[in-house]
Amino acid sequence: MLTYNSQQPIRVRIAPSPTGRLHIGTARTALFNYLFARRNGGAFILRIEDTDKDRSKQEFENEIVSYLHWLGIVWDEGVMPDGKNAGADAPYRSSERMKLYRPYIEKLLEEGKAFYCFMTEAELDEARKKAAADGTAFLIRSPWRDTPSEEAKKKLAAGEAYVIRFKIPLSRGIVVFNDLIR
């Protein structure tokens, strides 16, 4: 039997991306999290991960909400079937939480744990094609990873498009964590 012993109340969530229909793996994770929260007297939260502005669609968000309800999953906080936010930690759409995220993004940039990446869509597409041709996994190896901040600031000042990426260590080590389900 899966239980959790802590002084902190259980708060679990599912954060589907409305870039397509509800994925079976997302539904499975939602069910596990929902049952875990209910078993332990906790809260289950629906947050919508809508930061992919080009691909996110309201129709997919509506479908995801509808399908979760069809599965009998009812959340305590989050984006509700009427599209409104409900809960003390609103808003529950990632795109609406940018003001909350910004100080943490700045801290990651200052600490050298993140970087501005100015790779174009064409460059990313070329890297994807190369990985497919080589039969390897597509990994973004940005030439901007270790660029001095002065150069990045010039590009920002010029209004060039960018994303902020985590600066993952290049060495591969073993990651260990306790998984309560598996």
MODELLER restraints for C-alpha pairs under 7 A, 6 or more apart:
rsr = mdl.restraints
at = mdl.atoms
rsr.add(forms.Gaussian(group=physical.xy_distance, feature=features.Distance(at['CA:3:A'], at['CA:40:A']), mean=6.74, stdev=0.5))
rsr.add(forms.Gaussian(group=physical.xy_distance, feature=features.Distance(at['CA:9:A'], at['CA:42:A']), mean=5.93, stdev=0.5))
rsr.add(forms.Gaussian(group=physical.xy_distance, feature=features.Distance(at['CA:10:A'], at['CA:37:A']), mean=6.25, stdev=0.5))
rsr.add(forms.Gaussian(group=physical.xy_distance, feature=features.Distance(at['CA:10:A'], at['CA:40:A']), mean=6.89, stdev=0.5))
rsr.add(forms.Gaussian(group=physical.xy_distance, feature=features.Distance(at['CA:10:A'], at['CA:42:A']), mean=4.32, stdev=0.5))
rsr.add(forms.Gaussian(group=physical.xy_distance, feature=features.Distance(at['CA:10:A'], at['CA:43:A']), mean=6.17, stdev=0.5))
rsr.add(forms.Gaussian(group=physical.xy_distance, feature=features.Distance(at['CA:11:A'], at['CA:37:A']), mean=6.94, stdev=0.5))
rsr.add(forms.Gaussian(group=physical.xy_distance, feature=features.Distance(at['CA:11:A'], at['CA:42:A']), mean=5.71, stdev=0.5))
rsr.add(forms.Gaussian(group=physical.xy_distance, feature=features.Distance(at['CA:11:A'], at['CA:43:A']), mean=4.86, stdev=0.5))
rsr.add(forms.Gaussian(group=physical.xy_distance, feature=features.Distance(at['CA:11:A'], at['CA:44:A']), mean=6.09, stdev=0.5))
rsr.add(forms.Gaussian(group=physical.xy_distance, feature=features.Distance(at['CA:12:A'], at['CA:33:A']), mean=6.05, stdev=0.5))
rsr.add(forms.Gaussian(group=physical.xy_distance, feature=features.Distance(at['CA:12:A'], at['CA:37:A']), mean=6.65, stdev=0.5))
rsr.add(forms.Gaussian(group=physical.xy_distance, feature=features.Distance(at['CA:12:A'], at['CA:43:A']), mean=6.39, stdev=0.5))
rsr.add(forms.Gaussian(group=physical.xy_distance, feature=features.Distance(at['CA:12:A'], at['CA:44:A']), mean=5.16, stdev=0.5))
rsr.add(forms.Gaussian(group=physical.xy_distance, feature=features.Distance(at['CA:12:A'], at['CA:45:A']), mean=6.16, stdev=0.5))
rsr.add(forms.Gaussian(group=physical.xy_distance, feature=features.Distance(at['CA:13:A'], at['CA:33:A']), mean=6.70, stdev=0.5))
rsr.add(forms.Gaussian(group=physical.xy_distance, feature=features.Distance(at['CA:13:A'], at['CA:44:A']), mean=5.45, stdev=0.5))
rsr.add(forms.Gaussian(group=physical.xy_distance, feature=features.Distance(at['CA:13:A'], at['CA:45:A']), mean=4.38, stdev=0.5))
rsr.add(forms.Gaussian(group=physical.xy_distance, feature=features.Distance(at['CA:13:A'], at['CA:46:A']), mean=5.67, stdev=0.5))
rsr.add(forms.Gaussian(group=physical.xy_distance, feature=features.Distance(at['CA:13:A'], at['CA:47:A']), mean=6.91, stdev=0.5))
rsr.add(forms.Gaussian(group=physical.xy_distance, feature=features.Distance(at['CA:14:A'], at['CA:30:A']), mean=5.61, stdev=0.5))
rsr.add(forms.Gaussian(group=physical.xy_distance, feature=features.Distance(at['CA:14:A'], at['CA:45:A']), mean=6.47, stdev=0.5))
rsr.add(forms.Gaussian(group=physical.xy_distance, feature=features.Distance(at['CA:14:A'], at['CA:46:A']), mean=5.32, stdev=0.5))
rsr.add(forms.Gaussian(group=physical.xy_distance, feature=features.Distance(at['CA:14:A'], at['CA:47:A']), mean=6.24, stdev=0.5))
rsr.add(forms.Gaussian(group=physical.xy_distance, feature=features.Distance(at['CA:15:A'], at['CA:46:A']), mean=6.11, stdev=0.5))
rsr.add(forms.Gaussian(group=physical.xy_distance, feature=features.Distance(at['CA:15:A'], at['CA:47:A']), mean=4.70, stdev=0.5))
rsr.add(forms.Gaussian(group=physical.xy_distance, feature=features.Distance(at['CA:15:A'], at['CA:48:A']), mean=5.15, stdev=0.5))
rsr.add(forms.Gaussian(group=physical.xy_distance, feature=features.Distance(at['CA:15:A'], at['CA:49:A']), mean=5.54, stdev=0.5))
rsr.add(forms.Gaussian(group=physical.xy_distance, feature=features.Distance(at['CA:16:A'], at['CA:26:A']), mean=6.83, stdev=0.5))
rsr.add(forms.Gaussian(group=physical.xy_distance, feature=features.Distance(at['CA:16:A'], at['CA:48:A']), mean=5.60, stdev=0.5))
rsr.add(forms.Gaussian(group=physical.xy_distance, feature=features.Distance(at['CA:16:A'], at['CA:49:A']), mean=5.70, stdev=0.5))
rsr.add(forms.Gaussian(group=physical.xy_distance, feature=features.Distance(at['CA:17:A'], at['CA:48:A']), mean=6.07, stdev=0.5))
rsr.add(forms.Gaussian(group=physical.xy_distance, feature=features.Distance(at['CA:17:A'], at['CA:49:A']), mean=4.64, stdev=0.5))
rsr.add(forms.Gaussian(group=physical.xy_distance, feature=features.Distance(at['CA:17:A'], at['CA:50:A']), mean=5.65, stdev=0.5))
rsr.add(forms.Gaussian(group=physical.xy_distance, feature=features.Distance(at['CA:18:A'], at['CA:50:A']), mean=6.19, stdev=0.5))
rsr.add(forms.Gaussian(group=physical.xy_distance, feature=features.Distance(at['CA:18:A'], at['CA:56:A']), mean=4.99, stdev=0.5))
rsr.add(forms.Gaussian(group=physical.xy_distance, feature=features.Distance(at['CA:18:A'], at['CA:57:A']), mean=5.84, stdev=0.5))
rsr.add(forms.Gaussian(group=physical.xy_distance, feature=features.Distance(at['CA:18:A'], at['CA:60:A']), mean=4.91, stdev=0.5))
rsr.add(forms.Gaussian(group=physical.xy_distance, feature=features.Distance(at['CA:18:A'], at['CA:61:A']), mean=4.91, stdev=0.5))
rsr.add(forms.Gaussian(group=physical.xy_distance, feature=features.Distance(at['CA:19:A'], at['CA:55:A']), mean=5.14, stdev=0.5))
rsr.add(forms.Gaussian(group=physical.xy_distance, feature=features.Distance(at['CA:19:A'], at['CA:56:A']), mean=4.43, stdev=0.5))
rsr.add(forms.Gaussian(group=physical.xy_distance, feature=features.Distance(at['CA:19:A'], at['CA:57:A']), mean=6.16, stdev=0.5))
rsr.add(forms.Gaussian(group=physical.xy_distance, feature=features.Distance(at['CA:19:A'], at['CA:60:A']), mean=6.47, stdev=0.5))
rsr.add(forms.Gaussian(group=physical.xy_distance, feature=features.Distance(at['CA:20:A'], at['CA:60:A']), mean=5.65, stdev=0.5))
rsr.add(forms.Gaussian(group=physical.xy_distance, feature=features.Distance(at['CA:21:A'], at['CA:60:A']), mean=5.86, stdev=0.5))
rsr.add(forms.Gaussian(group=physical.xy_distance, feature=features.Distance(at['CA:21:A'], at['CA:63:A']), mean=6.85, stdev=0.5))
rsr.add(forms.Gaussian(group=physical.xy_distance, feature=features.Distance(at['CA:21:A'], at['CA:64:A']), mean=6.61, stdev=0.5))
rsr.add(forms.Gaussian(group=physical.xy_distance, feature=features.Distance(at['CA:22:A'], at['CA:64:A']), mean=5.32, stdev=0.5))
rsr.add(forms.Gaussian(group=physical.xy_distance, feature=features.Distance(at['CA:33:A'], at['CA:44:A']), mean=6.99, stdev=0.5))
rsr.add(forms.Gaussian(group=physical.xy_distance, feature=features.Distance(at['CA:34:A'], at['CA:44:A']), mean=5.68, stdev=0.5))
rsr.add(forms.Gaussian(group=physical.xy_distance, feature=features.Distance(at['CA:34:A'], at['CA:73:A']), mean=6.86, stdev=0.5))
rsr.add(forms.Gaussian(group=physical.xy_distance, feature=features.Distance(at['CA:37:A'], at['CA:43:A']), mean=5.58, stdev=0.5))
rsr.add(forms.Gaussian(group=physical.xy_distance, feature=features.Distance(at['CA:37:A'], at['CA:44:A']), mean=5.91, stdev=0.5))
rsr.add(forms.Gaussian(group=physical.xy_distance, feature=features.Distance(at['CA:43:A'], at['CA:76:A']), mean=5.87, stdev=0.5))
rsr.add(forms.Gaussian(group=physical.xy_distance, feature=features.Distance(at['CA:44:A'], at['CA:75:A']), mean=5.15, stdev=0.5))
rsr.add(forms.Gaussian(group=physical.xy_distance, feature=features.Distance(at['CA:44:A'], at['CA:76:A']), mean=5.51, stdev=0.5))
rsr.add(forms.Gaussian(group=physical.xy_distance, feature=features.Distance(at['CA:44:A'], at['CA:77:A']), mean=6.78, stdev=0.5))
rsr.add(forms.Gaussian(group=physical.xy_distance, feature=features.Distance(at['CA:45:A'], at['CA:75:A']), mean=5.47, stdev=0.5))
rsr.add(forms.Gaussian(group=physical.xy_distance, feature=features.Distance(at['CA:45:A'], at['CA:76:A']), mean=5.87, stdev=0.5))
rsr.add(forms.Gaussian(group=physical.xy_distance, feature=features.Distance(at['CA:45:A'], at['CA:77:A']), mean=4.80, stdev=0.5))
rsr.add(forms.Gaussian(group=physical.xy_distance, feature=features.Distance(at['CA:45:A'], at['CA:78:A']), mean=5.38, stdev=0.5))
rsr.add(forms.Gaussian(group=physical.xy_distance, feature=features.Distance(at['CA:46:A'], at['CA:75:A']), mean=6.41, stdev=0.5))
rsr.add(forms.Gaussian(group=physical.xy_distance, feature=features.Distance(at['CA:46:A'], at['CA:77:A']), mean=6.45, stdev=0.5))
rsr.add(forms.Gaussian(group=physical.xy_distance, feature=features.Distance(at['CA:46:A'], at['CA:78:A']), mean=4.62, stdev=0.5))
rsr.add(forms.Gaussian(group=physical.xy_distance, feature=features.Distance(at['CA:46:A'], at['CA:79:A']), mean=6.03, stdev=0.5))
rsr.add(forms.Gaussian(group=physical.xy_distance, feature=features.Distance(at['CA:47:A'], at['CA:78:A']), mean=5.57, stdev=0.5))
rsr.add(forms.Gaussian(group=physical.xy_distance, feature=features.Distance(at['CA:47:A'], at['CA:79:A']), mean=6.39, stdev=0.5))
rsr.add(forms.Gaussian(group=physical.xy_distance, feature=features.Distance(at['CA:47:A'], at['CA:92:A']), mean=4.81, stdev=0.5))
rsr.add(forms.Gaussian(group=physical.xy_distance, feature=features.Distance(at['CA:47:A'], at['CA:93:A']), mean=5.75, stdev=0.5))
rsr.add(forms.Gaussian(group=physical.xy_distance, feature=features.Distance(at['CA:48:A'], at['CA:92:A']), mean=6.34, stdev=0.5))
rsr.add(forms.Gaussian(group=physical.xy_distance, feature=features.Distance(at['CA:48:A'], at['CA:93:A']), mean=4.71, stdev=0.5))
rsr.add(forms.Gaussian(group=physical.xy_distance, feature=features.Distance(at['CA:48:A'], at['CA:94:A']), mean=6.26, stdev=0.5))
rsr.add(forms.Gaussian(group=physical.xy_distance, feature=features.Distance(at['CA:49:A'], at['CA:93:A']), mean=6.17, stdev=0.5))
rsr.add(forms.Gaussian(group=physical.xy_distance, feature=features.Distance(at['CA:49:A'], at['CA:94:A']), mean=5.25, stdev=0.5))
rsr.add(forms.Gaussian(group=physical.xy_distance, feature=features.Distance(at['CA:50:A'], at['CA:56:A']), mean=5.79, stdev=0.5))
rsr.add(forms.Gaussian(group=physical.xy_distance, feature=features.Distance(at['CA:50:A'], at['CA:93:A']), mean=6.46, stdev=0.5))
rsr.add(forms.Gaussian(group=physical.xy_distance, feature=features.Distance(at['CA:50:A'], at['CA:94:A']), mean=5.86, stdev=0.5))
rsr.add(forms.Gaussian(group=physical.xy_distance, feature=features.Distance(at['CA:50:A'], at['CA:95:A']), mean=5.91, stdev=0.5))
rsr.add(forms.Gaussian(group=physical.xy_distance, feature=features.Distance(at['CA:51:A'], at['CA:94:A']), mean=6.24, stdev=0.5))
rsr.add(forms.Gaussian(group=physical.xy_distance, feature=features.Distance(at['CA:51:A'], at['CA:95:A']), mean=5.40, stdev=0.5))
rsr.add(forms.Gaussian(group=physical.xy_distance, feature=features.Distance(at['CA:65:A'], at['CA:81:A']), mean=6.13, stdev=0.5))
rsr.add(forms.Gaussian(group=physical.xy_distance, feature=features.Distance(at['CA:77:A'], at['CA:86:A']), mean=5.34, stdev=0.5))
rsr.add(forms.Gaussian(group=physical.xy_distance, feature=features.Distance(at['CA:77:A'], at['CA:87:A']), mean=4.78, stdev=0.5))
rsr.add(forms.Gaussian(group=physical.xy_distance, feature=features.Distance(at['CA:78:A'], at['CA:85:A']), mean=5.48, stdev=0.5))
rsr.add(forms.Gaussian(group=physical.xy_distance, feature=features.Distance(at['CA:78:A'], at['CA:86:A']), mean=5.39, stdev=0.5))
rsr.add(forms.Gaussian(group=physical.xy_distance, feature=features.Distance(at['CA:78:A'], at['CA:87:A']), mean=6.28, stdev=0.5))
rsr.add(forms.Gaussian(group=physical.xy_distance, feature=features.Distance(at['CA:78:A'], at['CA:92:A']), mean=5.23, stdev=0.5))
rsr.add(forms.Gaussian(group=physical.xy_distance, feature=features.Distance(at['CA:79:A'], at['CA:85:A']), mean=4.72, stdev=0.5))
rsr.add(forms.Gaussian(group=physical.xy_distance, feature=features.Distance(at['CA:79:A'], at['CA:86:A']), mean=6.52, stdev=0.5))
rsr.add(forms.Gaussian(group=physical.xy_distance, feature=features.Distance(at['CA:79:A'], at['CA:92:A']), mean=5.94, stdev=0.5))
rsr.add(forms.Gaussian(group=physical.xy_distance, feature=features.Distance(at['CA:80:A'], at['CA:86:A']), mean=6.73, stdev=0.5))
rsr.add(forms.Gaussian(group=physical.xy_distance, feature=features.Distance(at['CA:85:A'], at['CA:91:A']), mean=5.92, stdev=0.5))
rsr.add(forms.Gaussian(group=physical.xy_distance, feature=features.Distance(at['CA:85:A'], at['CA:92:A']), mean=6.27, stdev=0.5))
rsr.add(forms.Gaussian(group=physical.xy_distance, feature=features.Distance(at['CA:91:A'], at['CA:97:A']), mean=6.32, stdev=0.5))
rsr.add(forms.Gaussian(group=physical.xy_distance, feature=features.Distance(at['CA:108:A'], at['CA:114:A']), mean=5.33, stdev=0.5))
rsr.add(forms.Gaussian(group=physical.xy_distance, feature=features.Distance(at['CA:109:A'], at['CA:115:A']), mean=5.86, stdev=0.5))
rsr.add(forms.Gaussian(group=physical.xy_distance, feature=features.Distance(at['CA:113:A'], at['CA:166:A']), mean=5.97, stdev=0.5))
rsr.add(forms.Gaussian(group=physical.xy_distance, feature=features.Distance(at['CA:113:A'], at['CA:167:A']), mean=5.03, stdev=0.5))
rsr.add(forms.Gaussian(group=physical.xy_distance, feature=features.Distance(at['CA:114:A'], at['CA:164:A']), mean=6.57, stdev=0.5))
rsr.add(forms.Gaussian(group=physical.xy_distance, feature=features.Distance(at['CA:114:A'], at['CA:165:A']), mean=5.43, stdev=0.5))
rsr.add(forms.Gaussian(group=physical.xy_distance, feature=features.Distance(at['CA:114:A'], at['CA:166:A']), mean=4.21, stdev=0.5))
rsr.add(forms.Gaussian(group=physical.xy_distance, feature=features.Distance(at['CA:114:A'], at['CA:167:A']), mean=4.73, stdev=0.5))
rsr.add(forms.Gaussian(group=physical.xy_distance, feature=features.Distance(at['CA:115:A'], at['CA:145:A']), mean=6.12, stdev=0.5))
rsr.add(forms.Gaussian(group=physical.xy_distance, feature=features.Distance(at['CA:115:A'], at['CA:164:A']), mean=5.55, stdev=0.5))
rsr.add(forms.Gaussian(group=physical.xy_distance, feature=features.Distance(at['CA:115:A'], at['CA:165:A']), mean=5.53, stdev=0.5))
rsr.add(forms.Gaussian(group=physical.xy_distance, feature=features.Distance(at['CA:115:A'], at['CA:166:A']), mean=6.51, stdev=0.5))
rsr.add(forms.Gaussian(group=physical.xy_distance, feature=features.Distance(at['CA:115:A'], at['CA:167:A']), mean=6.48, stdev=0.5))
rsr.add(forms.Gaussian(group=physical.xy_distance, feature=features.Distance(at['CA:116:A'], at['CA:144:A']), mean=6.93, stdev=0.5))
rsr.add(forms.Gaussian(group=physical.xy_distance, feature=features.Distance(at['CA:116:A'], at['CA:152:A']), mean=6.73, stdev=0.5))
rsr.add(forms.Gaussian(group=physical.xy_distance, feature=features.Distance(at['CA:116:A'], at['CA:162:A']), mean=6.26, stdev=0.5))
rsr.add(forms.Gaussian(group=physical.xy_distance, feature=features.Distance(at['CA:116:A'], at['CA:163:A']), mean=5.91, stdev=0.5))
rsr.add(forms.Gaussian(group=physical.xy_distance, feature=features.Distance(at['CA:116:A'], at['CA:164:A']), mean=4.69, stdev=0.5))
rsr.add(forms.Gaussian(group=physical.xy_distance, feature=features.Distance(at['CA:116:A'], at['CA:165:A']), mean=6.51, stdev=0.5))
rsr.add(forms.Gaussian(group=physical.xy_distance, feature=features.Distance(at['CA:117:A'], at['CA:142:A']), mean=6.83, stdev=0.5))
rsr.add(forms.Gaussian(group=physical.xy_distance, feature=features.Distance(at['CA:117:A'], at['CA:144:A']), mean=5.40, stdev=0.5))
rsr.add(forms.Gaussian(group=physical.xy_distance, feature=features.Distance(at['CA:117:A'], at['CA:162:A']), mean=5.38, stdev=0.5))
rsr.add(forms.Gaussian(group=physical.xy_distance, feature=features.Distance(at['CA:117:A'], at['CA:163:A']), mean=5.35, stdev=0.5))
rsr.add(forms.Gaussian(group=physical.xy_distance, feature=features.Distance(at['CA:117:A'], at['CA:164:A']), mean=5.92, stdev=0.5))
rsr.add(forms.Gaussian(group=physical.xy_distance, feature=features.Distance(at['CA:117:A'], at['CA:165:A']), mean=6.63, stdev=0.5))
rsr.add(forms.Gaussian(group=physical.xy_distance, feature=features.Distance(at['CA:118:A'], at['CA:144:A']), mean=6.89, stdev=0.5))
rsr.add(forms.Gaussian(group=physical.xy_distance, feature=features.Distance(at['CA:118:A'], at['CA:161:A']), mean=6.30, stdev=0.5))
rsr.add(forms.Gaussian(group=physical.xy_distance, feature=features.Distance(at['CA:118:A'], at['CA:162:A']), mean=4.61, stdev=0.5))
rsr.add(forms.Gaussian(group=physical.xy_distance, feature=features.Distance(at['CA:118:A'], at['CA:163:A']), mean=6.78, stdev=0.5))
rsr.add(forms.Gaussian(group=physical.xy_distance, feature=features.Distance(at['CA:128:A'], at['CA:138:A']), mean=5.70, stdev=0.5))
rsr.add(forms.Gaussian(group=physical.xy_distance, feature=features.Distance(at['CA:131:A'], at['CA:137:A']), mean=6.04, stdev=0.5))
rsr.add(forms.Gaussian(group=physical.xy_distance, feature=features.Distance(at['CA:131:A'], at['CA:138:A']), mean=5.34, stdev=0.5))
rsr.add(forms.Gaussian(group=physical.xy_distance, feature=features.Distance(at['CA:145:A'], at['CA:167:A']), mean=6.76, stdev=0.5))
